[in-house]
Amino acid sequence: MLSASLSGDFGKLTAFGKRIGGLATPAFARGINKEFADEALYQVQVGFAQEKDPYGTPWFPKVFNDGRKILRGKSGKLERSFFRRYVGPDAAIIGTNNPEARFQGGTGIFGPSGKRITARGRALRIPGTGRGGKNGAMFFRSVKGARPRLMVPQQWRPSPIWNRALRQRAAAYILSRVR
């Protein structure tokens, strides 16, 4: 015959069990998904600051350097346009309302069309610090396009950098709820 005896503070064990059980609620899922969204937004900001994609690869340099950071533009609107689009118990989605973000995968010969960008009229006008033209603008009949400069990971290719950061943020959130 096998026998065992248990002793200790069963109140603490019961309280711990309740805290663990609280992790299975929609409120907890919504909270952890909010942390995921906030961390993803932070990772986007880190990418802009370091001028790197979510995989750690530096963005391709500008063809015509105007002295500003890559993808910065005159105002930095693209960088600031990312926001939490949805946070619920089932998912977290970040997005941007800036239409320029759709070009992160490249344009022209580097994009989905695989063709040069050609002028509809006489020429394409590229503003900048070029030689000649009005206010340093340059004019071309066609251009190759822009190389990809990813701001968020591709859906089919997870980012180890983002995955690590999201795991750390989730662990910190869980520990803050269990203690």
Secondary structure, DSSP 8 states (H G I E B T S, - for coil): -------S-HHHHHHHHHHHHGGGSHHHHHHHHHHHHHHHHHHHHHHHHHTB-TTS-B----SS--SS-TTTTTT-HHHHTEEEEEE-SS-EEEEE--GGGGGGG--GGGSSS-S-EE-SSS-EEE-SS-SSSGGG-EEESEE-------SS--TTS--HHHHHHHHHHHHHHHHHHH-
